């Protein structure tokens, strides 16, 4: 069933103060955005709100999440769980290769 989505959240650059985040992104271009890439069975808007409200949230999105970067993900949605699982990693890798600092679990 195609009701899963990938999504991308822009993070405040203060996230770079976190050692773990910095170490996960050694090739980050300081001119590029810090991003979180995830997948969900909810809409990206619903999932982002849950992050912001501390409900099953990623700590970086809860503390540093600014907004959804729709142009980076809307063209892919919706999809099956398996497709979302695969695309989440591929999209994170693609954005990291472009110089973005990316967190994806």
N, C-alpha and C positions, 0 to 999 in steps of 0.2 A: 504494500500500500504506500502511495506517495504522499505522505503528510509530514515528512521530516524536512528540516531546514538547516542550512549552515548560516552562520552570521559572523560579522566582524564588528568589534567595538573599538573605537579609538580610546586610548588611555592617555591620561595626563602624563607629561614627560617626567613628573616627579616619581613615577614608577621606577625610573632608572636609579633611584637612590637605594632600591632594594638589591642587595648583592646577588641573590639567586636569579632575579630577572636579568640583571646585567650580564652575569656569567653565562646565561642561556643564549645571549645575543652578542657574542664578541665582535662580530663584523657589522654591527649596527651603524648606519650612516646617521650622524646627529641631525641632519637636515630632514630625515624621514620620520614618519609617525611611529608611535608605539601602539601596538595592536594586540587584541585578544581574538582568537578564532575559536568558535565553538559550533556545536550542533545541538539540535533540539527537536522534540516532537511538538513543541508549542510554536507560536509565531515568534519571529525574532523580537518583536516589541514586547510580548509577554515575557519572554526569557530574560531580556535586558532588565525589565522592571523587577523580576525576581532577584537577579544579581544585585541590583541597587538596594533592594529591601532585605538583603541577607538571607534569602530563601534558596538553599542549595546553591550558594553563590561561590564564585571564584573570588579569592581575596583581592586580586588585582582589579577586577571589574568592580567589585563592591566599593573599594576605596578610591580608585582612579578612573573609573569608566566615565567617559564624557558623552558619547553618542554613538549610534550605529552608523557604520560606513556602508550605506546601502548599495552604492555603485560597485562595491567590491564583491557582493554576494547575491543580490536579488535575481540576477539572470539565471542562477542555478536552481532556485527553489520553485516548487517543492520536489522532493525526491524520496526514494525508499531509505530505510534505515541504513542498509548496506552502502548505498551510494553516498549518503551523508557522512558515514564513518570514514569512507575512503577520501572523499573530497575535503573533509576538514583538515586532514594532514597535508594533502596536496596543496591546498590553498595557503596554509601556514608556510609550507616550504617555499612556495612561489613568492609570497610576500617577503619572507626573510631573504631570499635570493636578490630581491630588489632593494635591499638595504634597510627594510623596516625591522624594528625590534618586535618580535612576536612571541606571545605566550599561547600555547595550545597544549592541552593535556592528553 
